[in-house]
Amino acid sequence: MYGGPRVPSVTPMTDRTSSPSAAQAVNSRNALVTGASRGLGLALSRALAAAGWRVVMTARGDEELQKSAAELGPAATAVAGDVTDPAHRTRLAHAVEDLGGLDLLVNNASGLGPTPLPRLADYPLDALTDLFAANVVAPLALIQQTLPALRARRGAVINISSDAAVEAYEGWGGYGATKAALDQISNVLAAEEPDVAVWWVDPGEMNTRMLAAAVGPAEASGAPSPDTVVPTLLRLIEERPPSGRLVHR
Ligand SMILES: NC(=O)c1ccc[n+]([C@@H]2O[C@H](COP(=O)([O-])OP(=O)(O)OC[C@H]3O[C@@H](n4cnc5c(N)ncnc54)[C@H](OP(=O)(O)O)[C@@H]3O)[C@@H](O)[C@H]2O)c1
């Protein structure tokens, strides 16, 4: 876990009681968070909005996304769609342009793959290809599309990883392989982009729909709330330690 001092409180930079003017949007800190309709993505989006950030939120399910974005008020822009769809990624890039710049990209959206989790001996290869598209190719594509904006504002990328990237859990080989690939993309990106901070974060187990789909709702309910991971992510953003892999525990 990143063990720096607590994040100082941040004065909101936008008036959240009214729609932002173009000038407010340019002067605010702006984030793009994928998988923002629930779980860790929503918890982080809420915290960013509370700290004065403007947040472009995306997920496939429009109804759930709109409901979650409405909670954040005018700080949020909801753009529903699938991150594996190039046309949707272009819409996201335009939403970021409309804000006037980007300070933070959070690649949090992720697939789990087939359930029950198949052993590698039986892993359906089409499903594995789809999983790499969602968990590896789409995050890299979003990085490519937003890098000029991130470089311009010395911004940051957070890629959400997993302990399955480094541990040998039976059944988690497909998902874990995508997270290991995302880790290495992050690692090389950090070396190639000195003006952009890159952190890849294992958030630990969280009680979310994804974990419930993997281990069942009863076992998932014993895991911590995704809210418990948010202070670790906020400390990264506020204190900007060197790029690297972090484990939240
Ligand atoms: N929960 C855990 O114990 C755990 C442990 C280690 C790592 N993680 C990682 O933590 C991150 C957040 O997961 P979570 O547990 O918060 O899961 P979650 O509650 O199921 O949320 C996943 C979010 O991603 C969205 N999403 C999924 N596929 C998408 C796609 N192709 N395009 C756009 N949005 C998509 C979902 O909305 P739609 O379905 O509507 O698209 C939802 O908003 C993931 O990267 C996951 O791998 C989780």
The ligand as a Gaussian input file, in Angstrom:
#p B3LYP/6-31G(d) Opt

LIG

0 1
 N      -13.684000      -6.480000      -6.909000
 C      -12.505000      -7.008000      -6.637000
 O      -12.329000      -7.784000      -5.672000
 C      -11.323000      -6.650000      -7.496000
 C      -10.061000      -7.152000      -7.123000
 C       -8.947000      -6.796000      -7.876000
 C       -9.096000      -5.954000      -8.968000
 N      -10.346000      -5.483000      -9.309000
 C      -10.435000      -4.563000     -10.438000
 O      -11.103000      -3.382000     -10.011000
 C      -11.694000      -2.742000     -11.145000
 C      -13.124000      -2.337000     -10.818000
 O      -13.902000      -3.517000     -10.676000
 P      -15.136000      -3.590000      -9.672000
 O      -14.817000      -4.693000      -8.734000
 O      -15.461000      -2.241000      -9.157000
 O      -16.258000      -4.160000     -10.680000
 P      -17.780000      -3.767000     -10.933000
 O      -18.432000      -3.245000      -9.703000
 O      -18.366000      -4.937000     -11.617000
 O      -17.665000      -2.528000     -11.949000
 C      -17.154000      -2.686000     -13.241000
 C      -17.435000      -1.407000     -14.008000
 O      -16.856000      -1.512000     -15.321000
 C      -17.889000      -1.324000     -16.303000
 N      -17.486000      -2.070000     -17.500000
 C      -17.203000      -3.389000     -17.591000
 N      -16.858000      -3.706000     -18.849000
 C      -16.923000      -2.560000     -19.565000
 C      -16.688000      -2.240000     -20.930000
 N      -16.313000      -3.170000     -21.808000
 N      -16.846000      -0.947000     -21.327000
 C      -17.217000       0.010000     -20.450000
 N      -17.437000      -0.236000     -19.141000
 C      -17.314000      -1.509000     -18.715000
 C      -19.166000      -1.784000     -15.600000
 O      -20.359000      -1.268000     -16.160000
 P      -21.163000      -2.032000     -17.354000
 O      -21.193000      -3.490000     -16.986000
 O      -22.495000      -1.370000     -17.388000
 O      -20.347000      -1.751000     -18.570000
 C      -18.927000      -1.174000     -14.225000
 O      -19.165000       0.220000     -14.250000
 C      -11.555000      -3.723000     -12.313000
 O      -10.449000      -3.333000     -13.114000
 C      -11.252000      -5.040000     -11.627000
 O      -10.551000      -5.913000     -12.468000
 C      -11.456000      -5.811000      -8.611000

